[in-house]
Amino acid sequence: MNAASNPYYVGKAKSPVNAQLSVKAQELQYKNDEKFQKAPPIMPHELEQITATLGNTFVSLAELQRMLENIKQNDTVDEKYVSQLQDKIDRINNLILELPEELAKLSL
């Protein structure tokens, strides 16, 4: 049986050294090739759960914001205190919106 008819034959291996490129150019070429061999960055399972939990927290705070807006309509409640609570919730929501960018830095 010759090599070409062997089902496991994949052909001759190409020389990893390109005589036309300098050592620096070859290194650069291999670094560029390496980019295409890496898997896309993904988050570990726990980080995906954190992102989902942050989303749920954001939605819950938005519902709380709506409830406070309804309370503000009541004449017996001091509007100033409700506004302070709403400002704090807004700050928390803004911090929550910044967290996914920080979590993305932890991706593999």
Sine and cosine of phi, psi and omega as CSV:
sin_phi,cos_phi,sin_psi,cos_psi,sin_omega,cos_omega
0.00,0.00,0.81,-0.58,0.03,-1.00
-1.00,0.06,0.20,-0.98,-0.12,-0.99
-0.91,0.41,-0.57,0.82,-0.06,-1.00
-0.92,0.38,-0.50,0.87,-0.02,-1.00
-1.00,0.02,-0.11,0.99,0.04,-1.00
-0.94,0.35,0.79,-0.62,-0.05,-1.00
-0.91,0.42,-0.31,0.95,-0.01,-1.00
-0.99,-0.12,0.06,1.00,-0.02,-1.00
-0.97,0.25,0.80,-0.60,-0.02,-1.00
-0.90,-0.44,0.09,1.00,0.03,-1.00
0.98,-0.18,0.07,-1.00,-0.01,-1.00
-0.96,0.28,0.60,-0.80,0.06,-1.00
-0.96,0.28,0.69,-0.72,0.05,-1.00
-0.97,0.23,0.53,-0.85,0.02,-1.00
-0.93,0.37,0.77,-0.64,0.01,-1.00
-0.95,0.30,-0.19,0.98,-0.03,-1.00
-0.98,-0.22,0.82,-0.57,0.06,-1.00
-0.99,-0.16,0.91,-0.41,-0.08,-1.00
-0.92,0.38,-0.33,0.94,-0.04,-1.00
-0.99,0.13,-0.30,0.95,-0.03,-1.00
-0.98,-0.18,0.58,-0.82,0.11,-0.99
-0.96,0.28,0.13,-0.99,-0.02,-1.00
-0.88,0.47,-0.68,0.73,0.02,-1.00
-0.88,0.47,-0.69,0.72,-0.03,-1.00
-0.92,0.40,-0.61,0.79,0.04,-1.00
-0.91,0.41,-0.66,0.75,0.02,-1.00
-0.88,0.48,-0.69,0.72,0.03,-1.00
-0.89,0.45,-0.66,0.75,0.01,-1.00
-0.88,0.48,-0.71,0.71,-0.01,-1.00
-0.93,0.36,-0.56,0.83,0.07,-1.00
-0.90,0.43,-0.66,0.75,0.03,-1.00
-0.91,0.41,-0.65,0.76,0.03,-1.00
-0.91,0.42,-0.57,0.82,-0.03,-1.00
-0.90,0.45,-0.51,0.86,0.00,-1.00
-0.87,0.50,-0.56,0.83,-0.04,-1.00
-0.99,0.13,-0.20,0.98,-0.03,-1.00
-1.00,-0.08,-0.19,0.98,-0.04,-1.00
-1.00,0.06,0.54,-0.84,0.06,-1.00
-0.96,0.28,0.46,-0.89,0.05,-1.00
-0.90,0.44,0.48,-0.88,-0.02,-1.00
-0.92,0.39,0.73,-0.68,0.05,-1.00
-0.77,-0.64,0.37,-0.93,0.04,-1.00
-1.00,-0.05,0.60,-0.80,0.13,-0.99
-0.87,0.50,0.35,-0.94,-0.10,-1.00
-0.82,0.57,-0.65,0.76,-0.04,-1.00
-0.89,0.45,-0.62,0.79,-0.01,-1.00
-0.93,0.37,-0.56,0.83,0.07,-1.00
-0.91,0.42,-0.60,0.80,0.05,-1.00
-0.92,0.39,-0.60,0.80,0.04,-1.00
-0.88,0.47,-0.69,0.72,0.01,-1.00
-0.88,0.47,-0.67,0.75,0.03,-1.00
-0.91,0.42,-0.66,0.75,0.02,-1.00
-0.90,0.43,-0.64,0.77,0.05,-1.00
-0.89,0.46,-0.64,0.77,0.04,-1.00
-0.89,0.46,-0.68,0.73,0.03,-1.00
-0.90,0.43,-0.63,0.77,0.03,-1.00
-0.90,0.45,-0.67,0.74,0.01,-1.00
-0.87,0.49,-0.70,0.72,0.00,-1.00
-0.91,0.42,-0.66,0.75,0.01,-1.00
-0.89,0.45,-0.65,0.76,0.03,-1.00
-0.92,0.39,-0.56,0.83,0.06,-1.00
-0.91,0.41,-0.62,0.78,0.07,-1.00
-0.91,0.42,-0.65,0.76,0.05,-1.00
-0.88,0.47,-0.64,0.77,0.05,-1.00
-0.86,0.50,-0.68,0.73,0.02,-1.00
-0.90,0.43,-0.67,0.74,0.02,-1.00
-0.89,0.46,-0.66,0.75,0.03,-1.00
-0.91,0.41,-0.56,0.83,0.06,-1.00
-0.90,0.44,-0.62,0.78,0.06,-1.00
-0.92,0.38,-0.62,0.78,0.03,-1.00
-0.90,0.43,-0.58,0.82,-0.02,-1.00
-0.88,0.48,-0.46,0.89,0.01,-1.00
-0.94,0.34,-0.35,0.94,0.00,-1.00
-0.97,0.26,0.75,-0.66,-0.07,-1.00
-0.96,0.28,-0.33,0.94,-0.05,-1.00
-0.99,0.14,-0.21,0.98,-0.04,-1.00
-0.99,-0.17,0.66,-0.75,0.02,-1.00
-0.96,0.27,0.87,-0.50,-0.08,-1.00
-0.90,0.43,-0.49,0.87,-0.03,-1.00
-0.88,0.47,-0.69,0.72,-0.03,-1.00
-0.94,0.34,-0.60,0.80,0.04,-1.00
-0.91,0.42,-0.65,0.76,0.02,-1.00
-0.90,0.44,-0.62,0.79,0.05,-1.00
-0.89,0.46,-0.68,0.73,0.05,-1.00
-0.88,0.47,-0.67,0.75,0.00,-1.00
-0.90,0.43,-0.62,0.79,0.04,-1.00
-0.89,0.45,-0.66,0.75,0.03,-1.00
-0.90,0.43,-0.66,0.75,0.03,-1.00
-0.90,0.44,-0.63,0.78,0.05,-1.00
-0.88,0.48,-0.67,0.74,0.02,-1.00
-0.90,0.44,-0.67,0.75,0.03,-1.00
-0.89,0.45,-0.69,0.72,0.01,-1.00
-0.88,0.47,-0.63,0.77,0.04,-1.00
-0.90,0.43,-0.63,0.78,0.06,-1.00
-0.91,0.41,-0.64,0.77,0.02,-1.00
-0.89,0.46,-0.61,0.79,0.00,-1.00
-0.92,0.39,-0.44,0.90,0.01,-1.00
-0.99,0.15,-0.40,0.92,-0.09,-1.00
-0.89,0.46,-0.64,0.77,0.01,-1.00
-0.85,0.52,-0.55,0.84,0.05,-1.00
-0.90,0.43,-0.64,0.77,0.03,-1.00
-0.93,0.36,-0.62,0.78,0.02,-1.00
-0.92,0.39,-0.53,0.85,0.00,-1.00
-0.89,0.46,-0.47,0.88,0.02,-1.00
-0.93,0.37,-0.35,0.94,0.01,-1.00
-1.00,0.04,-0.07,1.00,-0.05,-1.00
-0.90,0.43,0.44,-0.90,-0.03,-1.00
-0.98,0.17,0.00,0.00,0.00,0.00
